[in-house]
């Protein structure tokens, strides 16, 4: 597999240094990508870089995931208008371990293949490097003029909202450049990959390798991922879409991908999956002939949910989605866990029902019109039942005076009432 060709058709190349493709075709090459450990989970904004490493390994090369423990203590000024909060070592180490677990789903760190993935932390080689030695060994090789010419620096200094740039941040590109030099020396690493905002930092590294080692190193960046409507990719009303289920449940994760627009689905399925080109082209044709079936979104959501979570999580997410939008059964309703159940019905009207009343049994007409306000009156309730428009726990209610008791409770606590096709109500037993 030609790595550069693979990225090119997937729309994942913004800038590439001359000679990069030739180097990768010539021999197995080590290449790295930096990940900022500011949280103990990656979010989907990180996935573009992670997929670059995934394709890199599949092409037979050696991927190096660099956790920026040292650089994370400073904060990259690229694309930022203000300095970030600095993290302590204990937090950084915890974040690193959590991130490695997530990366293991995309990269092979364990097997005996010759190009197994490597994880490093730049804190390990920076923590004992004295300031004096660093500015003697590294600082003298890169001029201030060269550093000032970088877009990330120029934008920050010219921004009206910016309060300027501290020396700490200004030195960031030197530290990242030194990472590349260190990996070049220790791992024979000749390529650095990253987002388009990293081009300036990456080329500082190639320049340092040229000046210090008379060596040749290469750079490749991917474009910033955007949404078709111009909105920021990966952000929802509740914030980032995370890979860790503690922050974004598998159901919400699945829903995010399932609900992307048609044009975004066609773009994202190339970037965020390893599905081959011919298969994606077939899916695009299917989408064009039957857009209402949304084959692109369904396949995208499946691939990425299984990869990040599991087949079981994907199946539960599908079941949960069908409850709201499909012909799910009472059995399906009882099969999902409480957390997912509550997320599916987030925002629907809720009513508290006495446990005592349910234990003795209560007529459906009383439950839905007196003990809750699913219906404004018993008469309307009767009429809707007669026309087949009322369901309890996804099963049609045949008679308005059927008895509802504690055996109807889902997870020992909930009853789902449905009026018509789209009006849901959650009765909570207390």
C-alpha positions in Angstrom: 0.0 0.0 0.0 1.3 3.4 -1.0 0.7 5.5 2.1 0.7 8.9 0.4 -1.6 7.7 -2.4 -3.9 6.2 0.2 -4.1 9.5 2.1 -4.5 11.5 -1.1 -7.7 9.8 -2.3 -9.0 10.0 1.3 -8.6 13.8 1.2 -6.1 13.7 4.1 -3.2 15.7 2.7 -2.8 19.4 3.1 0.9 19.9 2.7 3.7 17.4 2.0 7.4 18.1 1.8 9.1 17.2 -1.5 10.7 13.7 -1.3 8.3 12.3 1.3 6.6 9.9 -1.0 9.9 8.7 -2.5 11.3 8.1 1.0 8.2 6.0 2.0 8.4 3.9 -1.2 12.1 3.3 -0.7 12.1 1.7 2.7 10.2 1.0 5.9 10.2 4.4 7.7 9.4 5.5 11.2 7.0 8.4 11.5 5.5 10.2 14.4 2.5 12.2 15.4 2.2 14.2 18.6 -0.8 14.0 20.9 -1.4 16.6 23.6 -2.3 14.9 26.9 -4.5 17.6 28.3 -7.3 15.1 29.1 -7.5 11.4 30.0 -9.4 10.7 26.8 -9.0 11.6 23.1 -11.9 13.2 21.4 -12.9 12.8 17.8 -10.8 15.8 16.7 -7.8 13.6 17.5 -9.0 10.8 15.2 -7.7 12.3 12.0 -4.1 12.0 13.3 -4.8 8.6 14.8 -6.1 7.4 11.5 -3.0 8.7 9.8 -0.9 6.5 12.1 -3.3 3.6 11.4 -2.9 3.9 7.6 0.9 4.4 8.2 1.1 1.1 10.0 -1.1 -0.7 7.4 1.3 0.5 4.7 4.1 -1.3 6.5 5.8 1.6 8.3 6.4 2.1 12.0 4.1 4.6 13.7 5.3 6.4 16.8 2.6 8.1 19.0 4.3 10.8 20.9 2.5 11.9 24.1 3.5 15.6 24.7 4.1 15.4 28.4 6.7 18.2 28.3 5.1 20.2 25.5 1.7 19.7 27.2 3.2 21.5 30.2 3.7 24.6 28.0 0.8 24.6 25.6 1.1 25.0 21.8 0.3 28.6 20.6 -0.9 27.3 17.2 -4.6 28.3 16.6 -4.9 29.6 20.2 -5.6 33.1 21.3 -4.6 32.6 24.9 -2.3 30.5 27.0 -3.5 27.2 28.4 -3.5 25.9 32.0 -0.4 23.9 32.8 -0.7 20.4 34.0 1.3 18.6 36.7 3.3 15.4 36.1 0.9 13.1 37.9 -2.0 14.2 35.8 0.0 13.9 32.6 1.1 10.4 33.4 -2.5 9.3 34.1 -3.7 10.9 30.9 -0.9 9.1 29.0 -1.9 5.7 30.2 -5.6 6.3 29.4 -4.7 7.5 25.9 -2.6 4.4 25.2 -5.5 2.2 25.9 -7.6 4.1 23.4 -4.8 4.1 20.8 -4.4 0.3 21.1 -7.8 0.0 19.3 -6.2 1.6 16.2 -2.6 0.7 16.4 -0.8 -2.6 17.1 1.6 -2.1 20.0 1.8 -5.7 21.1 2.5 -8.3 18.4 5.8 -9.3 16.9 5.4 -7.6 13.6 8.5 -5.7 12.5 6.6 -2.4 12.4 4.8 -2.5 15.7 3.7 0.8 17.0 5.7 2.7 19.6 4.5 5.1 22.3 6.9 7.7 23.8 6.5 10.7 26.1 8.7 13.7 25.4 8.7 14.4 29.2 11.1 11.5 29.5 13.9 13.2 27.6 13.1 16.7 28.5 12.8 16.5 32.3 16.5 16.3 33.0 17.6 18.6 30.1 18.9 21.8 31.8 17.8 25.1 30.4 21.4 26.2 29.8 22.3 23.0 27.9 19.1 23.3 25.8 19.7 26.9 24.7 23.4 26.0 23.9 22.6 22.8 22.1 19.4 23.7 20.3 18.6 27.4 20.6 21.7 28.5 18.7 20.7 26.5 15.6 17.4 28.3 15.0 17.3 32.0 14.6 14.6 34.3 16.1 13.9 35.6 12.6 13.1 32.0 11.5 10.8 31.5 14.5 9.1 34.8 14.1 8.2 34.0 10.5 6.0 31.1 11.5 2.3 31.7 11.0 1.4 30.5 14.5 3.6 33.2 16.0 2.7 35.9 13.5 -1.1 35.4 14.0 -0.7 35.5 17.8 1.4 38.6 17.8 -0.8 40.5 15.3 -4.2 39.5 16.9 -6.0 42.4 18.6 -7.5 40.1 21.2 -4.1 38.6 22.1 -2.2 39.8 25.1 1.0 38.9 23.3 3.0 35.7 23.7 5.1 34.6 26.6 8.6 33.3 26.1 7.3 29.9 27.3 5.0 29.6 24.4 7.4 31.2 21.9 9.9 28.4 22.8 7.3 25.7 22.0 8.4 25.2 18.4 12.0 24.7 19.6 10.8 21.9 21.9 8.8 20.2 19.2 11.7 20.6 16.8 13.9 18.9 19.4 11.4 16.0 19.7 11.8 15.3 16.0 15.6 15.5 16.4 15.6 13.1 19.4 13.4 10.6 17.6 15.5 10.9 14.5 18.6 10.0 16.6 16.9 7.3 18.8 14.4 5.7 16.4 15.6 6.6 13.0 12.4 8.6 12.7 12.3 10.5 9.4 8.7 11.8 9.1 6.5 13.9 11.3 2.7 14.1 10.7 0.1 16.4 12.1 -2.7 18.8 11.4 -2.3 21.7 9.0 -1.8 24.1 12.0 1.4 22.1 12.9 3.3 22.8 9.6 5.4 25.5 11.2 6.4 23.4 14.2 7.1 20.4 12.1 9.4 22.2 9.6 11.4 23.6 12.6 12.2 20.0 13.4 13.3 19.2 9.8 15.4 22.3 9.8 17.0 21.3 13.1 17.8 17.8 11.8 19.4 19.3 8.7 21.5 21.7 10.7 22.5 19.4 13.6 22.8 16.1 11.8 23.1 17.0 8.1 20.2 14.6 7.8 17.0 14.6 5.7 13.6 14.5 7.4 10.1 15.0 6.0 6.8 16.5 6.9 3.1 15.8 6.0 0.0 17.5 7.3 -3.7 16.9 6.9 -6.3 19.6 6.5 -8.4 20.9 9.3 -11.7 19.0 9.3 -14.8 21.1 9.0 -18.5 20.5 8.6 -20.4 21.3 5.3 -22.3 24.0 7.1 -19.1 25.7 8.3 -19.6 24.6 11.9 -16.8 23.2 14.0 -16.3 19.4 13.6 -16.7 17.3 16.7 -18.5 19.8 18.8 -22.1 19.3 20.0 -24.3 21.4 22.2 -22.8 19.5 25.2 -19.2 19.9 24.0 -16.6 17.5 22.6 -17.5 14.0 21.4 -15.1 11.9 23.4 -13.8 8.4 22.9 -14.2 7.5 26.6 -17.7 6.3 27.4 -17.6 8.2 30.7 -17.8 11.4 28.8 -19.7 10.4 25.7 -21.8 7.2 25.9 -21.6 4.7 23.0 -25.2 5.6 22.1 -24.5 9.3 21.8 -21.2 8.5 20.0 -23.1 6.4 17.5 -25.8 9.0 17.1 -23.2 11.7 16.3 -22.0 9.8 13.3 -25.4 8.6 12.2 -26.7 12.2 12.1 -24.0 13.8 9.9 -25.1 15.3 6.6 -24.9 13.4 3.3 -21.9 15.5 2.1 -20.1 15.1 5.4 -20.8 11.4 5.5 -19.1 11.0 2.1 -16.1 12.9 3.4 -15.9 11.4 6.9 -16.1 7.8 5.8 -12.9 8.2 3.8 -11.1 9.9 6.7 -12.3 8.0 9.8 -12.4 4.4 8.5 -10.1 2.0 6.7 -12.9 0.9 4.3 -11.3 0.4 0.8 -11.9 2.8 -2.0 -14.1 0.5 -4.2 -16.4 -0.3 -1.2 -16.8 3.4 -0.4 -17.5 4.2 -4.0 -20.3 1.5 -3.9 -21.8 3.1 -0.8 -21.7 6.5 -2.4 -23.7 5.1 -5.4 -26.2 3.5 -3.0 -26.6 6.8 -1.2 -27.2 8.7 -4.5 -29.9 6.2 -5.5 -31.6 5.9 -2.1 -30.5 8.8 0.1 -33.4 8.2 2.6 -31.9 4.9 3.5 -28.6 6.7 4.5 -26.2 3.8 3.8 -23.2 6.1 4.2 -24.1 7.3 7.7 -25.1 3.8 8.8 -21.8 2.3 7.7 -19.7 5.2 9.0 -21.5 5.0 12.4 -21.1 1.2 12.6 -17.4 1.1 11.6 -16.3 3.8 14.0 -18.5 2.7 17.0 -17.2 -0.8 16.7 -13.6 0.4 16.4 -13.8 2.8 19.4 -16.1 0.8 21.6 -17.2 -2.7 20.6 -19.6 -4.8 18.5 -21.9 -5.1 21.5 -22.0 -1.4 22.2 -22.8 -0.8 18.5 -25.7 -3.3 18.6 -27.1 -1.7 21.8 -26.8 1.8 20.2 -28.7 0.5 17.1 -31.4 -1.1 19.3 -31.7 2.1 21.3 -32.0 4.2 18.1 -34.8 1.9 16.8 -36.8 2.5 20.0 -37.3 6.1 19.0 -37.3 5.9 15.2 -38.2 2.3 14.4 -40.5 -0.5 15.2 -38.9 -1.7 18.4 -40.5 -4.1 20.8 -41.0 -4.1 24.6 -38.3 -6.7 24.7 -35.8 -4.3 23.0 -36.8 -1.6 25.4 -35.9 -3.9 28.4 -32.7 -5.0 26.8 -30.8 -1.7 27.0 -29.1 -0.5 30.1 -30.6 2.3 32.3 -28.0 4.9 31.2 -28.8 4.4 27.5 -32.5 4.2 28.2 -32.4 7.6 29.9 -30.3 9.1 27.1 -32.8 7.9 24.5 -35.6 9.6 26.3 -33.7 12.7 27.4 -35.9 15.7 27.1 -39.3 13.9 27.0 -42.0 14.9 29.5 -41.6 13.0 32.8 -44.2 12.3 35.5 -43.6 10.8 39.0 -45.9 7.9 39.9 -46.4 6.4 43.4 -44.9 2.9 43.8 -47.8 2.0 46.1 -50.4 2.7 43.4 -48.5 0.5 40.9 -48.0 -2.4 43.3 -51.8 -2.6 43.8 -52.5 -2.0 40.1 -54.1 1.0 38.5 -56.3 1.4 35.4 -54.5 2.7 32.4 -57.0 5.5 31.9 -56.4 6.7 35.5 -52.7 6.4 35.2 -52.4 8.4 32.0 -55.0 11.1 32.7 -55.1 11.6 36.5 -51.8 10.4 37.9 -49.9 11.9 34.9 -50.9 14.3 32.2 -50.3 12.2 29.1 -53.9 13.0 28.3 -55.8 16.1 29.3 -59.0 14.0 29.9 -60.3 10.4 30.3 -62.5 11.0 27.2 -59.6 11.8 25.0 -57.6 8.9 26.4 -60.5 6.5 25.6 -60.9 7.9 22.0 -57.2 7.5 21.3 -57.1 4.0 22.6 -60.0 3.0 20.4 -58.1 4.3 17.3 -55.1 2.3 18.3 -53.0 5.3 19.2 -51.7 4.4 22.7 -48.8 2.2 23.6 -47.3 1.2 27.0 -43.7 0.1 26.8 -44.0 -0.2 23.0 -47.0 -2.5 23.1 -50.4 -1.3 21.9 -52.9 -0.8 24.6 -56.1 -2.6 23.7 -58.5 -1.4 26.4 -58.4 1.9 28.2 -59.2 0.3 31.6 -56.4 -2.4 31.4 -54.6 -2.7 34.7 -51.0 -1.4 34.8 -49.0 -2.7 37.8 -45.3 -3.0 38.9 -44.6 -5.8 36.4 -44.6 -3.1 33.7 -41.7 -1.3 35.3 -38.5 -1.2 33.1 -35.3 -1.4 35.2 -37.7 -1.6 38.2 -38.4 2.1 37.8 -39.8 3.3 34.4 -42.9 3.0 32.3 -42.9 4.4 28.7 -46.2 5.8 27.5 -46.6 6.7 23.8 -49.4 8.9 22.4 -49.6 8.7 18.6 -46.4 8.0 16.7 -44.0 10.6 18.1 -45.2 11.7 21.6 -43.4 9.9 24.4 -43.8 10.3 28.1 -41.7 8.8 30.9 -43.4 7.7 34.1 -41.0 7.3 36.9 -42.0 5.2 39.9 -41.0 6.5 43.3 
